[in-house]
Amino acid sequence: MDDELGLDTAIQRLGERIEGIEEGQGRHEAKLSGFREGLQDVETDVVRLSGEVSNVRQEIAGLESTVTDTRQTLDTFIEQYGRDREVSKAQAELSRLTTEWHASFAQRKQTRALARGLVHTLTAQAIYRNVVNTATVRACSEERLLLEPTYWLAPATMAVAAKFRDEEEQGERARAHACALDAAKANLFFSFTCSRLGDETEAAAWMDLYLQSLDPDELGQDFLVVLDAIAGKELGEKALGYARQAMARWNRGVSPLSAGAPASVGILGSTQLGSRLLNLRGRLTENRYADLRKTCGDQWEALRDAWELSTVPDRTLTHLEHMFPDGFDGADTPVGNGGHVESALERLIDQLEPDEADMRERMRRLERVIEHGGDLEAADRAHESSVSPDGAPIALMELLDQAIFEPDEVRLSQPARRMALRAIWPDLEEAAQRLVTASRNRLPRHITLSVAGWDCSVPTDPQMMVQSGRVVDELDTHIERQTQVRSDAVARRWPRVIGALVIGAFTLALVVPFVDGAARWFFALLTIGLFTGAVWEFGSVPFRRRRVRDHGDQLRHEAVATMDKALRQCKDLLEDWQDAVEQLDLLTRWGDGHKRG
């Protein structure tokens, strides 16, 4: 009874707990429903916020694009502003320099015009025929000197005017004044003027003074025109002789302007000429003298160098004959019509002075800046490309070298090139002789030819060349003996025969009877192979000896053929070398007309 009451009580308490749990679950479900509603609201807010973020991103992207465009526009504006400012500065500076140019150098234009008129042959004829009053000429020249006392052409024109008036003393003072301002230009001007007036003796004297005032390491481009005029005998025979003596003296390094330098022009020229002649030498191709190349080993480099150096005289003579088809002296050069003198004189009169050239350079630079809209880099490139190379000085040795070997690099007439040849000839001949001497020194006295392990020493003197038949016979005999020795060395290898028989007998007697199946077959085949090998070793000696002899015969034929070709190629190479070396005498005889000054 008590147990039943306790059970009822427990069941009742359990039911109450279940009801409590159900009530708690109901409350939790209500809370969960509220939480779900809250999550839905949050989700709605998140969706709305995501849309707003997307809109903000679009607005930011648009703003960035606007900022980029604005920045590009601003950069373009700043760049254009900078260019416009450079253009404005260039225009202002160009205007200032133009004003300064006219203020400083306008008188020189009139001085040049007066000089151009005074040296004209028609002016001299007009004065001598009293068409023009000499007093007018004197007044004009004196006015130029008063307006341009530092410009060498002003006293030079006054000296010409004094010559027309036969005022020797005044002309001498004017010439001294001009030479004091610029000796080289004044001497050249007076030489050309005297040539136009027909006084070749005085023209030659002034030309001699002009040549003495030059630095052979810094010859201007005007010297090319002067050289054409001298070579064309437009200044007379004396001027031509003076020029030849001066160029020979410069080439020997005897110059008053370079006396302090330890290295002379001639020494430097010899080095340069040696490199030039080396570029003319012949080259051996890979296929030429292939058997000789293969058999002489390391000596091939010396042979090739000696052969290539020996071709220098012939290649040089071929080049010179192409450049000067009339020979070293050529035909008598006819006296020019004065065209080179006129061109050189016009060039001399129109040549800008250093201060003028500097200002003109600055003005051209500013013009390029204006043309390219203030782009300084483009202006610099355009200015550098427009600069004429005529102003660059040239050394005498470079001039002579280009006149002979690169005629397209210098604009010289054929008589002027012949003068250059006469001046450079001693050094050219010496350079060719040095290269031929180097060729003789590099050629070994004996060449060792090696074929199939057999060496043969061959003298390089064509007069002492060995007979190829004897060498080939010796090689044939040597290889035949080697082949016979190898053939005799072929014999039965008894250890191999005995070993094969013993192992075969052991296998047959003690192994094969005691195994079954596949093992028996294996050992049976092994035994048969061992006995077969022993029989072959016993009876193959004649066949192996035949194979050795056949191989030796093939080697002998190939070696004999290679040696025969190598000997013939060696003979051909040495004969070609000897013929090429002898071309030095032809080169020397071709220039026998040269008279060393």
Disulfide bonds with the S-S distance in Angstrom:
none
